[in-house]
Amino acid sequence: MRGYVATGYSDASFYATDVWEYSSADVGITEPVQAGMTAVYNAYANQVIISSGEKGLLHFDLYDLTGKKCFSAESELQGAGWKQALPTLPGGIYIAALEQGGKRISKKILISKR
């Protein structure tokens, strides 16, 4: 996984004084892949990016910490990724649950409102 770090500030237009490229190996951060699936929350687009190397129906559920289901969706994957937009939710910690072909994983997602 590659990313970029920029110093500066962000407003209506983005301004950066310096940009550095890094990889997950550089900073010791990896995104765990369980059962061939993973989910990453993109705060700027308010979406979850789901990756699965398998074809077939994938179920996605989002729960708050009380166990209440806040959102549910499914997609017929063809062995590629899937971007799922989320509804507007209050800031907090949520649990994303993915299920495909009898395999199930869950992941914490932090939604921060600024």
C-alpha positions in Angstrom: 0.0 0.0 0.0 1.4 3.4 -0.9 0.3 6.8 0.4 1.4 10.4 0.5 2.0 12.8 3.3 1.7 16.5 2.7 2.5 19.5 4.9 0.5 22.7 4.6 -3.2 23.2 5.0 -6.4 22.3 3.3 -9.4 24.5 2.6 -11.5 25.2 -0.6 -8.3 24.5 -2.6 -5.5 22.3 -1.3 -2.1 23.8 -0.7 1.0 21.8 0.3 4.5 22.9 0.8 6.1 19.4 0.8 4.9 16.0 -0.3 6.5 12.7 0.7 5.7 9.3 -0.7 5.7 6.3 1.7 4.7 2.7 1.7 3.1 0.6 4.5 6.5 -1.1 5.0 8.1 2.3 5.7 5.8 3.1 8.6 5.0 -0.4 9.8 1.2 -0.1 9.1 -0.5 -2.9 7.2 -4.2 -3.5 6.4 -5.0 -7.0 7.5 -6.6 -9.2 5.0 -8.8 -11.9 6.5 -10.5 -14.6 4.5 -9.4 -12.8 1.3 -11.5 -9.7 2.1 -10.7 -6.3 3.6 -12.6 -3.0 4.1 -11.1 0.5 4.3 -13.1 3.6 5.3 -12.5 6.7 3.1 -13.5 9.6 5.3 -13.3 12.3 2.5 -15.7 10.4 0.2 -17.8 8.9 3.1 -17.5 5.5 1.5 -16.1 2.0 2.4 -13.7 0.5 -0.1 -14.1 -3.3 -0.1 -11.6 -5.7 -1.6 -12.2 -9.4 -2.3 -10.3 -11.7 -4.6 -13.4 -13.9 -5.1 -16.4 -13.7 -7.3 -19.9 -13.9 -5.8 -22.4 -12.2 -3.7 -20.9 -10.0 -0.9 -23.1 -8.8 2.0 -22.0 -5.6 3.9 -23.6 -4.5 7.2 -22.7 -1.6 9.4 -23.5 -1.6 13.1 -23.1 1.0 15.8 -21.6 0.0 19.1 -25.0 -0.8 20.6 -25.4 -3.5 17.9 -28.0 -1.6 16.0 -27.8 -2.2 12.2 -27.3 1.3 10.6 -26.8 0.3 7.0 -26.9 -2.8 4.8 -25.9 -3.5 1.2 -24.9 -6.3 -1.1 -23.2 -6.6 -4.5 -22.3 -9.3 -6.9 -18.5 -9.1 -7.1 -16.6 -10.2 -10.1 -13.3 -10.6 -8.3 -12.6 -6.9 -8.0 -13.1 -4.1 -5.4 -16.3 -2.4 -4.5 -16.9 1.2 -3.3 -20.0 1.6 -1.2 -21.2 5.1 -0.3 -22.5 5.4 3.3 -25.4 7.4 4.5 -24.7 10.4 6.7 -24.1 9.0 10.2 -23.2 10.6 13.5 -19.5 10.5 14.4 -18.5 7.4 16.3 -17.2 3.9 16.1 -19.0 1.4 13.9 -18.5 -2.2 13.1 -18.4 -3.2 9.4 -19.3 -6.8 8.8 -18.5 -8.5 5.4 -19.7 -11.9 4.4 -19.0 -13.8 1.1 -19.1 -17.5 0.3 -19.5 -18.5 4.0 -16.5 -16.4 5.1 -17.2 -13.5 7.5 -14.9 -10.7 8.8 -15.6 -7.6 10.9 -13.7 -4.4 11.2 -13.9 -1.2 13.3 -14.6 2.0 11.4 -14.2 5.4 13.0 -16.4 8.1 11.5 -15.2 11.6 12.6 -17.2 14.7 12.1 -15.3 18.0 12.1 
